[in-house]
Amino acid sequence: MLTRSALLFENGLPDIPALLVEAHRNPGGIWRIKFSYEASEPLSMSAVQASAMAAALHEIGEAELAGEIDDALKAAARYSSM
């Protein structure tokens, strides 16, 4: 079974608490999901990658982080439709 730590590592994220998970538009105008941390630089990933990671987090019972990602994905979809 995949662990939270392994899943985050596979997706290029550290296994430390994210202060904020939010929709973020890059300079090219593409909406991405940004993970902000207290002790390191923010990291971002595509909405497609974030969606797949959220689904995997739900499968392993990591509902809190998965829900934060889901909320950010909804915001990104809403902002991109404006």
Secondary structure, DSSP 8 states (H G I E B T S, - for coil): ---HHHHHHHTT--SS--SEEEEEE-TTS-EEEEEE-SSS--EEEEHHHHHHHHHHHHHTT-HHHHHHHHHHHHHHHHHHT-
